[in-house]
Amino acid sequence: MNKSFHMMPDGRFINGKPRRCPDGSYVGDGGPITRAPDGTYVAGKPQRAPDGRYLGGDGPVRMAPDGTFVTGTPRQAPDGTYL
C-alpha cells in the first residue's frame, strides 16, 4: 500500500491513491474496493470499528490519539486528522 496522503476536492485527506467507488465516494489504495454491510465502500476487507463505522485496510482497528478509529498505525495528515 502506498502510504502517501492525497487531498480530495472537498479538502479531506485520504491514504494512498484515491479511487472512485460506484456511489461516488473515494477510498484509498489499501485493497480492492469492497462494499461493507452498511452499504459504504472501503478499500480491502471491511472491519467494524467500535464507533459503528466500517473501515478498510489490512491492519487491526486502533484508536488514534484524537479518539477516532483507524486501521493499522495511526498517521497524522497535514490537516491534523488521523488516517
C-alpha positions in Angstrom: 0.0 0.0 0.0 1.2 3.5 -0.8 1.5 5.4 2.5 1.3 8.9 0.9 -1.5 11.3 1.6 -3.7 12.9 -1.1 -6.1 15.8 -0.7 -9.6 15.3 -2.1 -11.5 18.1 -3.8 -13.6 18.6 -0.6 -10.4 19.2 1.4 -10.2 16.0 3.4 -7.2 13.7 3.1 -7.0 10.0 2.0 -4.3 7.4 2.3 -2.7 6.5 -1.0 -4.0 7.0 -4.5 -7.8 7.9 -4.4 -10.1 5.5 -6.3 -13.8 6.3 -7.0 -16.4 3.9 -5.8 -19.7 3.1 -7.5 -21.6 5.5 -5.2 -19.2 8.4 -6.0 -17.3 8.3 -2.7 -13.5 7.7 -2.7 -11.3 5.1 -1.0 -7.5 4.8 -0.9 -5.4 2.1 -2.4 -5.4 -0.4 0.6 -7.0 -3.3 -1.4 -9.9 -3.9 -3.7 -13.0 -1.7 -3.4 -15.4 -3.6 -1.2 -19.0 -2.9 -0.1 -19.4 -3.0 3.7 -22.5 -4.5 5.3 -23.8 -0.9 6.0 -23.6 0.0 2.3 -20.5 2.1 2.4 -17.4 1.3 0.4 -13.9 0.6 1.8 -10.6 -0.4 0.4 -9.9 -4.0 1.4 -11.7 -6.2 3.9 -14.4 -4.3 5.8 -13.7 -4.1 9.6 -16.2 -2.7 12.1 -14.8 -0.1 14.4 -16.2 0.3 18.0 -18.0 3.5 16.9 -20.0 1.5 14.3 -18.3 2.7 11.1 -16.7 0.3 8.7 -13.0 0.8 7.9 -10.9 -1.0 5.2 -7.3 -2.0 5.2 -5.0 -4.7 6.3 -4.1 -3.7 9.9 -6.2 -4.1 13.1 -8.6 -1.3 14.1 -6.9 1.0 16.6 -7.9 4.2 18.3 -5.9 7.3 17.2 -4.7 9.9 19.7 -7.7 12.1 18.8 -10.2 9.4 19.6 -11.1 8.4 16.1 -10.6 4.8 14.8 -8.1 3.9 12.0 -6.8 0.6 10.7 -3.1 -0.1 11.2 -0.8 2.5 12.7 -2.4 6.0 13.1 -0.7 8.6 10.9 -1.5 12.3 11.1 -2.5 14.0 7.9 -1.5 17.6 7.2 -4.9 18.9 8.4 -4.4 17.2 11.8 -6.8 14.3 11.2 -5.6 10.7 11.7 -5.8 8.1 8.9 
